[in-house]
Amino acid sequence: MKSKIVVVLTLIILLVGCTSPKPVTDDTGVTNEDIESVVRANNNFAFDFYRAINKPEENLFFSPYSLSTALAMTYEGAKEQTAQEMQAVFHYPSIDQLRKGSASVYNKLNSKDKEVKLNTANALWAQENFKFLDEYFTNIEKYYGGKVTNLDFAQDTKASRIIINDWVEAQTMNKIKNIIPPGVLNQATRLVLTNAIYFKGNWVKEFDKKDTREQDFWQTKDSSIKSEMMRLKDEEFNFAETKDVKILELPYDGNKYSMLLLLPKGKTEKEDYERNYGLEQAEKYLTKEDLLELKTQMTKQELLVMIPKFKFETKYFLKETLSSMGMPTAFSDVADFSGMTGSKDLMITSVIHQAFIEVDEKGTEAAAATVVAVGLTSAGPSGPVFVADHPFIFMIQEIETGNILFLGKVYDPTK
């Protein structure tokens, strides 16, 4: 009975907190280079991670920002080889730049915006009566806005899991549910770090529902499925093309955020009818330099745009993926997170990432969350066209900085 009362009271406090203004993090003295270094790290990780989790015949979607932020809070407590490996995988800059740049990005994403709904939140969940360094929690709250809530993983793991899951669900407008399944947390869990991000924006130029119709979406050169295809005709968009790819920018209301689409050229182009338009033609542009070069070639052009409606969710358990990318020590008994406790008694036991995306005639709704569990080490027409009727890559970016908030691939828009 006592446990249920504690859960209810904690949930009331947390859910009320979800609707209150976000804390302002300390970005005192931040420079453009600080911000650019954090954006650069985030985007480089985005491209690396895409390749690490990509499977040829599956949809893909994640938030590099959510992952980078949740692991940055974890990185704050890492030392020696553990820190070196995490820094290499996530491309983190110096700790001073990471803190100030992250604080500035956090404040910008949570600033009031009439045109789009965008917010992100961080939180820490610590085992009650377990000793952490005050300095660690102070830095997390100061630079990442992550406040600490004490839970009892040792005696009431289930209630602790429910509280964290409900916080994530509330922060993502009910789009990310039950991110932590039973069995992930246990009596040896001592800390859980969470990041959540939510985005909802309408297109500057919305698609008319009456123009949406079913047509073929070509998954390969020779096979297709039926998909609801949206269309806009004779509108101006930022657009460019090379010999093997097209890039299109679809801005959201307010022109602060946009979706970029990378479409391999192929079957819809008469001169390229026989070309095998595999996604590798677009994926080779997923580097900082190549994507920037593509973006600098974009100009305003009047064209026909056709893209499918799509909606799907993804979920990744990332212990093996992140280990293979170069940070195995953090998941091992020799992990060094002494920056959290003053001793080498903790390791990462699990990293979970879950994401949701829906694109329709009106705009886009997207959400993602990341959980890092830390436990004891003992535990056809003329003119330009953009017809996305075959697999393509997309990303949602902050236009001014180019910060990639979400990155994905559509292989089957019907799933």
C-alpha positions in Angstrom: 0.0 0.0 0.0 2.8 2.4 0.9 4.5 1.6 -2.5 1.3 2.5 -4.4 0.9 5.8 -2.5 4.5 6.7 -3.2 4.1 6.0 -6.9 0.9 8.0 -7.2 2.4 11.0 -5.4 5.6 10.8 -7.5 3.6 10.6 -10.7 1.5 13.7 -9.8 4.7 15.7 -9.1 6.2 14.5 -12.4 3.2 15.1 -14.6 2.7 18.6 -13.2 6.4 19.2 -13.9 5.9 18.2 -17.5 3.6 21.2 -18.1 5.8 23.7 -16.2 8.4 25.9 -18.0 11.6 24.2 -18.8 14.7 25.2 -16.7 17.1 27.6 -18.3 20.6 26.0 -18.6 23.8 28.0 -18.0 25.2 29.0 -21.4 27.1 32.0 -20.0 30.0 32.9 -22.3 28.9 30.6 -25.1 30.4 31.3 -28.5 29.4 30.3 -32.0 32.3 27.9 -32.1 30.9 26.2 -28.9 27.5 25.7 -30.6 29.0 24.6 -33.9 31.2 22.1 -32.1 28.2 20.5 -30.5 26.2 20.5 -33.7 29.1 19.1 -35.6 29.5 16.3 -33.0 25.8 15.5 -33.2 25.7 15.3 -37.0 28.8 13.3 -37.3 27.4 10.8 -34.8 24.1 10.8 -36.8 25.8 9.7 -39.9 27.9 7.0 -38.1 24.9 5.7 -36.3 22.8 5.5 -39.4 25.3 3.2 -41.0 25.7 1.1 -37.8 22.0 0.3 -37.5 20.9 0.4 -41.1 19.3 -2.8 -42.5 18.6 -2.9 -46.3 14.9 -3.8 -46.3 13.7 -2.0 -43.2 12.5 1.5 -42.2 14.9 3.4 -40.0 14.3 6.4 -37.7 16.1 7.9 -34.7 17.0 11.2 -33.0 20.8 11.7 -32.9 20.2 14.7 -30.7 18.4 12.5 -28.0 21.1 9.9 -28.1 24.0 12.4 -28.0 22.4 14.3 -25.1 21.6 11.3 -23.0 25.1 9.9 -23.5 26.7 13.3 -22.9 25.1 13.3 -19.4 26.6 9.9 -18.9 29.9 11.0 -20.4 30.1 13.7 -17.7 30.8 11.0 -15.2 33.2 9.0 -17.3 37.0 8.9 -16.8 40.1 7.5 -18.5 39.5 4.9 -21.3 35.8 4.9 -20.7 35.6 8.6 -21.4 38.0 8.4 -24.4 36.0 5.7 -26.1 32.7 7.6 -25.6 34.3 10.8 -26.8 35.4 9.1 -30.0 32.0 7.5 -30.7 30.0 10.6 -30.1 32.7 13.1 -31.4 32.3 15.2 -28.3 34.4 18.4 -28.2 36.2 19.6 -25.1 34.2 19.4 -21.9 33.9 23.2 -21.7 32.6 23.4 -25.3 30.3 20.4 -24.7 28.7 22.0 -21.6 28.2 25.5 -23.0 27.2 24.4 -26.4 24.7 21.8 -25.1 23.2 24.4 -22.7 22.7 26.8 -25.6 21.2 24.2 -27.9 18.9 23.1 -25.1 17.7 26.6 -24.4 17.1 27.3 -28.1 15.1 24.1 -28.6 12.9 25.0 -25.6 12.3 28.6 -26.5 8.8 29.7 -27.1 7.8 29.2 -30.8 4.3 30.0 -32.1 4.8 28.1 -35.4 6.1 24.7 -34.3 5.8 22.7 -31.1 9.3 21.6 -30.1 10.6 20.7 -26.7 13.2 18.5 -25.1 13.8 17.4 -21.5 16.4 15.6 -19.5 16.0 13.9 -16.2 18.0 11.7 -13.8 16.6 8.9 -11.6 18.9 7.9 -8.8 18.8 5.1 -6.3 17.8 6.6 -2.9 20.5 6.5 -0.3 23.2 5.7 -2.8 26.0 8.2 -2.7 26.7 10.1 -5.9 29.1 13.1 -6.1 27.3 16.4 -5.6 29.4 17.9 -8.4 28.1 15.4 -10.9 24.5 16.2 -10.3 25.2 19.9 -10.2 26.8 19.9 -13.6 24.0 17.9 -15.1 21.3 20.3 -13.8 23.4 23.4 -14.7 24.3 22.5 -18.3 21.6 20.0 -19.3 18.6 20.9 -17.2 18.4 17.4 -15.8 17.1 17.3 -12.3 17.4 14.3 -10.1 14.5 12.2 -8.7 15.2 9.6 -6.1 13.6 6.1 -6.7 14.1 2.7 -5.1 15.3 0.4 -7.8 16.5 -2.1 -5.2 13.2 -2.6 -3.4 10.6 -1.6 -5.9 12.0 -2.0 -9.5 8.5 -2.2 -11.1 7.3 1.1 -9.6 10.5 2.8 -10.6 10.1 1.6 -14.2 6.5 2.8 -14.4 7.4 6.3 -13.1 10.2 6.7 -15.7 8.1 5.4 -18.5 5.2 7.7 -17.6 7.6 10.7 -17.6 8.8 9.8 -21.1 5.3 9.4 -22.3 4.2 12.7 -20.9 7.2 14.6 -22.4 6.6 13.1 -25.8 2.8 13.8 -25.9 2.0 10.1 -25.5 4.0 9.1 -28.6 6.8 7.1 -26.8 5.2 4.5 -24.5 6.7 1.8 -22.3 10.3 2.6 -23.4 11.7 0.5 -20.6 10.4 -3.1 -20.8 10.4 -5.4 -17.7 13.8 -6.9 -17.0 15.9 -3.9 -18.0 16.1 -2.4 -14.5 16.9 -4.6 -11.5 18.1 -4.4 -7.9 21.6 -3.4 -9.0 20.4 -0.4 -11.0 21.7 2.8 -9.4 21.0 5.5 -12.0 18.8 6.0 -15.1 19.4 9.0 -17.4 16.7 10.0 -19.8 16.2 12.4 -22.7 13.0 13.1 -24.5 12.3 15.2 -27.6 9.0 16.1 -29.3 8.4 18.0 -32.6 5.2 19.0 -34.4 5.2 21.3 -37.3 3.0 22.2 -40.3 4.4 22.6 -43.7 4.7 26.2 -45.0 3.0 24.9 -48.1 0.6 22.2 -47.1 -0.4 19.3 -49.4 -4.1 19.2 -50.5 -5.7 16.0 -49.3 -7.8 15.8 -52.5 -4.6 15.5 -54.5 -3.4 12.5 -52.5 -3.9 9.2 -54.4 -2.7 5.6 -54.3 0.2 4.7 -56.6 3.2 2.5 -56.8 6.1 3.0 -54.4 9.1 1.1 -55.9 11.2 -0.6 -53.2 13.5 -2.1 -55.9 13.8 -1.6 -59.6 11.4 -4.4 -60.3 9.0 -4.6 -57.3 6.6 -2.1 -55.8 3.8 -1.7 -53.2 0.8 0.6 -53.2 1.2 3.8 -51.1 -0.8 7.0 -50.5 1.2 9.6 -52.4 0.8 13.4 -51.7 1.5 16.0 -54.3 2.2 19.7 -54.8 2.5 21.2 -58.2 4.1 24.4 -59.5 5.5 25.5 -56.1 8.9 26.9 -55.3 11.2 24.9 -53.1 14.9 24.7 -52.4 16.2 22.0 -54.7 19.3 20.6 -56.2 20.4 17.5 -58.1 23.6 15.7 -59.0 24.0 12.8 -61.5 22.7 10.3 -59.0 20.7 12.1 -56.2 18.2 14.9 -55.7 17.8 16.9 -52.5 14.7 18.8 -51.5 13.9 21.0 -48.5 10.4 21.3 -47.2 10.2 24.0 -44.5 7.8 24.1 -41.6 5.9 27.2 -40.5 8.2 29.9 -39.2 11.1 28.8 -41.4 13.2 27.8 -38.5 13.0 24.0 -39.1 12.7 21.9 -42.2 12.8 18.4 -43.6 15.5 17.5 -46.1 14.9 14.6 -48.4 17.7 12.7 -50.2 16.2 10.8 -53.2 18.3 8.5 -55.4 17.6 9.2 -59.1 16.2 6.3 -61.0 13.1 4.8 -62.4 11.0 8.0 -62.6 13.7 9.6 -64.9 13.3 8.3 -68.5 17.0 8.6 -69.2 17.8 6.6 -66.0 15.1 4.0 -66.4 17.4 1.0 -66.2 19.5 2.3 -63.4 19.5 0.4 -60.1 18.6 3.3 -57.8 19.7 1.7 -54.5 19.8 3.9 -51.4 23.6 3.7 -51.4 23.5 6.5 -54.0 22.0 8.8 -51.3 23.8 7.3 -48.3 27.2 8.3 -49.7 26.2 11.9 -49.1 25.7 11.3 -45.3 28.9 13.0 -44.3 29.3 16.5 -43.0 31.3 17.7 -46.1 29.1 16.0 -48.8 25.8 17.1 -47.2 27.0 20.6 -46.9 28.2 20.7 -50.5 24.7 19.4 -51.6 23.0 22.1 -49.5 25.1 24.9 -51.0 24.0 23.8 -54.5 20.3 24.2 -53.6 18.3 27.0 -55.3 14.7 28.0 -55.4 13.0 26.2 -58.2 9.4 25.6 -59.3 8.7 21.9 -59.4 6.2 19.1 -58.8 6.7 17.4 -55.5 5.3 13.9 -54.7 6.1 12.2 -51.4 4.3 9.3 -49.6 2.4 9.7 -46.4 4.1 7.5 -43.7 3.9 6.7 -40.1 6.0 4.2 -38.1 7.8 3.6 -34.8 11.3 2.2 -34.1 13.0 0.8 -31.0 16.6 0.0 -30.6 18.5 -1.8 -27.8 22.0 -0.4 -28.3 24.5 -2.1 -26.0 26.0 -4.2 -28.8 25.7 -1.4 -31.4 27.5 1.2 -29.3 30.1 -1.4 -28.2 30.9 -2.3 -31.8 31.1 1.4 -32.7 34.0 1.8 -30.3 32.9 2.1 -26.6 32.8 -1.4 -25.2 34.5 -0.4 -21.9 31.5 1.6 -20.7 29.4 -1.7 -20.7 32.1 -3.8 -19.0 33.2 -4.5 -15.4 36.2 -2.3 -16.0 34.1 0.8 -16.8 35.2 4.0 -15.1 32.4 6.3 -14.1 34.2 7.5 -11.0 33.0 11.0 -12.0 29.6 10.0 -10.7 30.5 8.4 -7.4 34.2 8.8 -6.8 34.9 5.1 -7.3 34.8 2.6 -10.2 31.7 0.8 -9.1 29.3 1.6 -12.0 28.8 0.5 -15.6 26.2 1.1 -18.4 23.9 -1.9 -18.4 21.5 -0.8 -21.1 20.9 2.0 -23.7 17.4 2.1 -25.3 16.2 4.4 -28.0 12.6 4.7 -29.2 11.2 7.0 -31.9 8.0 7.9 -33.7 7.4 9.7 -37.0 4.2 10.7 -38.9 4.2 12.7 -42.1 1.0 13.7 -43.8 -0.5 16.5 -45.9 -0.5 19.0 -43.0 3.0 18.4 -41.6 5.1 16.2 -39.4 4.9 14.9 -35.8 8.0 13.2 -34.4 9.2 12.1 -31.0 12.0 10.2 -29.5 13.5 9.2 -26.2 16.7 7.7 -24.9 17.2 5.8 -21.7 20.7 5.0 -20.3 20.6 2.5 -17.4 23.6 2.5 -15.1 24.2 -0.3 -12.6 26.8 -1.8 -10.3 29.7 -3.4 -12.1 28.8 -6.7 -10.5 25.6 -6.6 -12.3 6.9 12.1 -65.5 6.1 15.8 -66.3 8.4 18.3 -68.0 10.7 20.4 -65.9 12.2 19.5 -62.5 10.3 16.9 -60.4 10.9 15.3 -57.1 8.9 12.1 -57.0 9.7 10.0 -53.9 8.2 6.8 -55.2 11.1 4.7 -54.0 13.2 4.4 -50.8 14.7 7.7 -49.6 16.5 9.3 -46.6 15.0 12.2 -44.6 16.1 14.4 -41.8 14.5 17.1 -39.7 17.0 20.0 -39.1 17.3 23.3 -37.3 17.8 25.5 -40.4 20.2 28.2 -38.9 22.7 25.7 -37.5 22.0 22.6 -39.5 21.6 20.6 -36.3 20.0 17.3 -37.2 17.2 16.5 -34.7 15.9 13.4 -36.4 17.2 11.1 -39.2 15.5 8.3 -41.0 14.9 6.2 -44.1 11.7 5.2 -45.7 11.7 1.7 -47.3 8.1 0.8 -46.8 5.7 3.8 -46.2 2.8 1.5 -45.5 4.3 0.1 -42.2 
